[in-house]
Amino acid sequence: MQIDAAHIRDSERPSRLDVFDPRCRVLCAVLLAVVLASVRFLPGLLPGSLVPFLLLFAGEPKALAKMLVHVNAVTVFVWILLPITTPGPWGEGLRLALLVTCKLNLISVVLIRMIAELGMGRIDNVLSSFHFSEKMRVLLLLTMRYVFLLMDCAVTMTRAICLRAPALRGTRLYSAFACMLGTTLIHSAARAERSMLAMRCRGGMTGFARPCLLHWRPRDTLLCAFFAVNAAAVVVVCLYA
């Protein structure tokens, strides 16, 4: 059992999409993700796959591939459970499993390329420009930050178990991983207390990050129009397919 979270970082990644305003990227990604999530038939995903296909070439492909591998780990349970639990013919469950898998990958590509690669600093700027309260922004950003740190800690301790006791099997292996998870949670609680004290000493969120000026340009409007047209095509296909 190995977990690899080394591809996840809380800093922004260079991308060809950096020429667009972060607000534009977030709005376009949310719009297309909502439309793709509402699709119930496979033909509706055909026009919706255009943008995710183009986004594959907008950044580093290896990092995206690693993220998609971890995302698709969930689909194993989908392919096992849906054919068994779906009423009707056996093929209906397989169709739903294929639909869920396609939607999950398309939406993941859109959200990773358009939003996740912005980095926490620019995401905070976008939320601030959308007039999200400071408490909501702090909750969201710190949750993202410490989920990643928790994963890194779990990765390190998992490697330590595998290196120090490679012959562990059965109940002893499960006991070792249970102790590892318990220790990780204890360390996480201590880190959360230190983070709270640091924020109080620095005067809240403003002590950690300063908002940057955002500039909306004509190309941002064109990108929004392109995403809107693509989303409209998905809706039309779903209505008339």
C-alpha positions in Angstrom: 0.0 0.0 0.0 1.5 3.3 -1.1 0.2 6.8 -1.4 1.9 9.4 -3.5 0.9 13.1 -2.9 4.1 14.6 -4.1 2.4 16.1 -7.2 0.1 18.2 -5.0 1.4 21.6 -4.0 -0.2 24.7 -2.5 1.7 27.1 -4.8 0.6 28.2 -8.3 1.8 26.3 -11.4 2.9 28.1 -14.6 0.4 27.7 -17.3 -0.5 29.0 -20.7 -3.8 30.1 -19.1 -2.0 32.7 -16.9 -2.7 35.3 -19.6 -6.4 35.2 -18.5 -7.8 36.9 -15.4 -8.2 34.4 -12.5 -11.8 35.5 -12.1 -12.5 34.6 -15.7 -10.9 31.1 -15.2 -12.9 30.4 -12.1 -16.2 31.5 -13.7 -15.6 29.5 -16.8 -14.6 26.4 -14.9 -17.6 26.5 -12.5 -20.0 27.0 -15.4 -18.7 24.1 -17.5 -18.3 21.8 -14.4 -22.0 22.4 -13.4 -23.2 21.7 -16.9 -21.1 18.5 -17.3 -22.2 17.3 -13.9 -25.9 17.6 -14.9 -25.5 15.5 -18.1 -27.3 12.1 -17.9 -26.5 10.7 -21.3 -23.2 9.9 -23.0 -23.9 11.8 -26.2 -24.1 15.0 -24.1 -20.5 14.6 -23.1 -19.2 14.7 -26.7 -19.4 18.5 -27.1 -18.4 18.9 -23.5 -15.1 17.0 -24.0 -13.8 19.7 -26.4 -12.6 22.1 -23.7 -11.1 19.4 -21.4 -9.2 18.1 -24.5 -7.8 21.5 -25.2 -6.9 22.0 -21.6 -4.7 18.9 -21.6 -2.1 21.0 -23.5 -2.3 24.1 -21.3 0.2 23.0 -18.7 2.5 20.2 -17.6 1.0 16.9 -18.7 2.8 14.6 -16.1 1.4 16.4 -13.1 -2.1 16.3 -14.5 -1.7 12.6 -15.3 -0.7 11.8 -11.7 -3.7 13.7 -10.4 -6.0 11.9 -12.7 -4.6 8.5 -11.7 -5.5 9.3 -8.1 -8.9 10.6 -9.1 -9.7 7.5 -11.1 -8.9 5.3 -8.1 -12.5 6.1 -7.0 -14.0 4.7 -10.2 -12.9 1.2 -9.3 -15.7 1.1 -6.7 -18.1 2.7 -9.2 -17.5 -0.1 -11.7 -17.9 -2.7 -9.0 -21.0 -1.4 -7.2 -23.1 0.2 -10.0 -23.6 -2.9 -12.1 -24.7 -4.7 -8.9 -27.0 -2.1 -7.4 -28.6 -0.5 -10.5 -32.1 -1.9 -11.2 -32.9 -3.2 -14.6 -30.7 -4.8 -17.2 -27.0 -5.5 -16.4 -25.9 -3.1 -19.1 -27.6 -0.2 -17.5 -25.2 -0.3 -14.5 -22.2 -0.5 -16.9 -23.6 2.5 -18.8 -23.9 4.5 -15.6 -20.4 3.5 -14.5 -19.0 4.7 -17.9 -21.0 7.9 -17.6 -19.7 8.7 -14.1 -16.1 7.9 -15.1 -16.2 10.2 -18.1 -17.9 13.0 -16.2 -15.4 12.6 -13.3 -12.4 12.9 -15.7 -13.7 15.8 -17.7 -14.7 17.8 -14.7 -11.3 17.0 -13.0 -9.3 18.3 -16.0 -11.3 21.5 -16.1 -11.1 22.2 -12.3 -7.4 21.3 -12.1 -6.3 23.3 -15.1 -8.6 26.3 -14.6 -8.7 26.6 -10.8 -6.3 24.4 -8.9 -3.2 25.6 -10.8 -4.0 29.2 -9.8 -2.5 28.5 -6.4 -4.0 29.5 -3.1 -2.9 33.2 -3.3 -4.8 33.9 -6.5 -7.8 31.8 -5.4 -8.0 34.0 -2.3 -7.9 37.1 -4.5 -10.7 35.7 -6.6 -12.9 34.9 -3.6 -12.2 38.4 -2.2 -13.2 40.0 -5.5 -16.4 38.0 -5.4 -17.1 39.4 -1.9 -16.7 36.2 0.1 -16.4 36.9 3.8 -12.9 36.6 5.3 -14.0 33.8 7.6 -15.2 31.7 4.7 -12.0 32.4 2.8 -9.8 31.5 5.7 -11.8 28.2 6.3 -11.5 27.2 2.7 -7.9 28.0 2.2 -6.7 26.6 5.4 -8.7 23.4 4.8 -7.0 23.0 1.4 -3.6 23.8 2.9 -3.8 21.3 5.7 -5.4 18.5 3.7 -2.3 18.6 1.5 0.0 18.7 4.6 -1.9 15.8 6.1 -1.4 13.8 2.9 2.3 14.6 2.9 2.6 13.4 6.5 0.7 10.2 5.7 3.0 9.6 2.7 6.1 10.0 4.8 4.9 7.7 7.6 3.7 5.1 5.1 7.1 4.9 3.5 8.7 4.6 6.9 6.5 1.6 7.7 7.3 -0.1 4.4 11.0 0.5 4.8 11.3 -0.5 8.4 9.0 -3.5 8.3 8.5 -4.7 4.7 7.5 -8.2 5.9 4.5 -7.0 7.9 1.3 -8.8 6.9 -2.3 -9.3 8.1 -3.4 -7.8 11.4 0.0 -6.5 12.3 0.1 -4.5 9.1 -3.4 -3.1 9.8 -2.4 -2.2 13.4 0.7 -0.4 12.1 -1.3 1.7 9.7 -3.9 2.4 12.4 -1.2 3.7 14.7 0.2 5.8 11.8 -3.1 7.4 11.2 -3.7 8.1 14.9 -0.2 9.7 15.2 -0.9 11.8 12.0 -4.2 13.1 13.4 -2.5 14.1 16.7 0.2 15.9 14.8 -2.5 17.6 12.7 -4.3 18.9 15.9 -1.0 20.3 17.2 -0.3 22.0 13.8 -3.8 23.5 13.8 -3.3 25.1 17.2 0.0 26.6 16.1 -1.7 28.0 12.9 -4.4 29.5 15.0 -1.9 31.3 17.2 0.1 32.5 14.2 -3.1 34.0 12.6 -4.0 35.7 15.8 -0.4 37.2 16.1 -0.5 38.4 12.5 -3.9 40.0 12.7 -5.9 37.5 10.7 -5.8 36.6 7.0 -4.5 40.0 6.0 -1.2 39.2 7.8 -0.5 36.3 5.5 -1.6 37.6 2.0 -2.1 40.9 0.3 -4.6 41.1 -2.5 -3.3 41.7 -6.0 -5.0 43.9 -8.6 -7.0 41.9 -11.1 -7.5 43.2 -14.7 -10.4 42.1 -16.9 -9.4 42.3 -20.5 -11.3 41.6 -23.8 -9.6 38.2 -24.1 -11.2 37.2 -20.8 -14.6 38.1 -22.2 -13.9 36.0 -25.3 -12.9 33.0 -23.1 -16.1 33.3 -21.1 -18.1 33.4 -24.4 -16.3 30.3 -25.7 -17.1 28.4 -22.5 -20.7 29.6 -22.6 -21.1 28.5 -26.2 -19.6 25.1 -25.4 -21.9 24.7 -22.3 -24.9 25.7 -24.5 -23.9 23.0 -27.0 -23.9 20.4 -24.3 -27.4 21.5 -23.1 -28.7 21.4 -26.7 -27.4 17.9 -27.3 -28.8 16.7 -24.0 -32.3 18.2 -24.9 -32.5 16.8 -28.4 -30.4 13.6 -28.3 
